[in-house]
Amino acid sequence: MTESLFGSLRTQSAEATPYKPTLQNLRALSLKITTDDPNVLKICSWVLPSLQSIVLRCPFFTRDERVDGSTLLSVHGHALRSLSFDGDLSLSIPKAPILENSCPLLTHLLVTTPDHLLEGIADGTQTIIHRGVTTVTITDMTWESCMYADGCYGDDDIEALRDLRTKFFPSLQEIHCPWAPYIDSGLEPCLGRSGQWSRFQPWFLGVLEEWEGNGIKFIRTDTNELISFEASTS
């Protein structure tokens, strides 16, 4: 059996396989869910003892029903190391203690946009998502997100980036992002002594300096290089 299962599992179908599959060697799972109802999520009856990574996707048409994957994670999250929430804000992220109890070994969380972390949080409510997560990947964060004031990151995104450790992930050590846009214009700014740091938005420079001061590494996943504020002034 393959170690990775990718695709859209029609977990909402009433015609799903009636027996309980056992996939002993399955390590990674990617699926779309449209509900947290255990009577509909037939995959909750599967036996997946080696599962270490889940990618959750949610179609846009489920906005009327808030989905967070908590039912699935309560069954299959016990050995997870990596969890990805991929999609629009109709897919919420469970908060502590729910996510911690379901996924006690989790160390890596992936989200599409920073403001996704704020989804479902009201003023004055619990904000910690998971105390064991040490790495957060933001899959849409590129140098363009940090340079242009129009049409990129808004106030919610900036707030989430500033609060990554203080509010959401107390054990955070690394932040990962692709950095290079999907369509590379070839105009990537130089992060050296050329003075081109001035082209970045002030909020980004402030956030990056704060991360570095707190010992948090900011790493671009396309080259596995550290993006350092200190290096730009040396």
N, C-alpha and C positions, 0 to 999 in steps of 0.2 A: 504494500500500500504506500502510495506517495506520502511524503512528509508534509506536503502543503496542499490544501484544498482551496481553490480560488474560484470565484464566480458568484452568481446570484443564486443562493439556495432558496427555493420557494417555500420558506418556512411557514408561510401563512396559508398554504394550500390544505384543504380538508382531505385531499387525496394523497397525502404524504405516506411514505412507506409505513405500514402498521407495526413492523417489528422494530427492535432496538439495535441498530448497528453498533458494532464494536470496532473502533479504529485505533488499534494499539499504538501505532507509530505516527499518528497525525500530530504534527507540531505547530502548524500554522493554519489559520482558518480565516477566510474573508467572506462576508455575507451581508445581504441586505435584510433588514427587519422593518416591519411596519407596525409592530405591536409588542407589548411586553406580556401578553396573555399566555401563561404556560400551557393552556389547552390548545393554543394555536401554534406555538413554537415547538414543533415536533422535535427539533434538534435537541431540546432539553432532555429528551429521553435517550439520546445517544450516549455511548460510553467512549470518552476521549481522555484516557489517563495521561497521555504525554503532551497534551496541548499547552503551548507556551506563548502563543501569539494570536491575537484576534484583531481583525479589522472590521469595524462596524460601519455600515453605510445605511442611509435612510432616504428613501425617495422623497421628493419635494411635496408630494400630494398628501403627506401625513401631518400637516401642520395642525389639524384639528385635534390630533391625539399626540400628546407629548410622549416621546419614546426615549428611554435612556439605557436600554439593554440590561437593566438590573436583574431581571429574571434569568436571562441567559448567563450572566456573569455569576450569579449565585450558585449555578450548577457547574459551570465549566471554568470558573475563574481561580480555583484554588492553587493552580500551579503556574498561572500566567506571569510572564516577565514583561511582556510588551502588549500595550492596548492602544488601538488607534480609533479615533472618532472622525470619520471622513464624510463630510457633507455639510448641508446647510444646518441652520440652528434649530430645525425641528428634531434633531437628535441631541438630547441633553446629555450632560456628563454627570454621573452620580457623584455625590459629595461624601465626605467622611461623616459617620463611620461606615456607611453602606459599602462604598467602594473598597475600603480597607478590609472589611470583614469578608467580602466576596473574593478579593484579590490580594491576599496578605503578602505575596512575594513580588508584587508589581514594582518595577524600577523605572520603566520607560513608558511615557504617555505621549501620543501624537495627536495633534489637532490641526485643523486647516488654518484657522485664523485665531489670533489671540483673544478676541472678544468672545469666542466660543466658551472660554473658561468662565465667563460671567453669566452665561445662560442659566436662568432659574434662581439666581441669587437676588434676594431683596435686601434693601438697606437694613443693616443690623443683624442679618442672619449669618449662619455658619458658612464660612468660605473655604476652609481647608478641604482639599480634594483628596490628597493621599500623603501621609507622612513618610512613606517609604520610597516615593518616586525621586530618583536622583537625576534623571534626564528627561527633558521636554523637547520635543521636536515640533516646530511650527512650519507646516509644509508649504505655505504660500508666502513665507517671508523672504524677500529678496532685497538687494541693495536699492532697487527702485522704491520699495515700500518705505525705506528710511530716508529717501532723498527728496521726493516730490511732495509738496504740501497739498496738491489737489488730487482727489480721487484715489488716495491710497489709505493709509491707516487713519482712523478717526479717533475720537477721544476714548471710546471704550477699548479699542485695541491698545492704545498707549497706556491706559490705566492698568490693563491686564499685564502688560510687559513689565511695568514698574513693580507690580505686586506679586510677581511669580513666586518668589520665595516667602515673602512676609505674610501673604494671605493664602496661597494655594498649596505650595509644596515646600515645607520647612527644611527638607533635606536636599534641596536642589543643588546640584553641582555643575551641570552642563545644560546649555541651551543649543539646540541644533537647528539649522535652517539650510535650504538649498542655496541661498544667496544669489546665484546666477538666475536670471529670469528664464522662463521656459523658452521664450524667443529672445535669444541673446543678441543685443544690438551691437556688441563689440565695444561699448562705451563704458565698461565697468570702471568706476573710479579707483584711483590708486590710493592704497591705504598706507602710504609711506611719508616721506618728507616733502612731498610736492606741495603741500598745503591744500590739497583737494578735499581734506576733511571738512573744510568750510562749506562744501556743497551739501553736506548732510543736514537734516533737520536738527535743530537744537535739542529737541526731546530725545532723539536717538543717541546723540553724544552723551547726554546726561544719563540716560538709562545704561548705556554701555559702560560708562565710567563707574556707575554705582555697582553694576554686576561685577566688574573687575575688582572693585574695592572689597566686595564681599566674597571674593574667591570663586566666583561663578565664571566658567569658561563659555565663550560664545564661539561655536564651531560651524563652519560652512561644510555641508555634507558632500558637495560636489568635488571638493579637493581635500577634505579632511584637515583643513588649515584653521588655526586659531585666528579670530578677528579680534585684535587687541587695540584698545585706545592708547595704552602706554607706548606701544611700538610706533605709533604715528607721531609721537613727540620726541622720540629718542634721537 
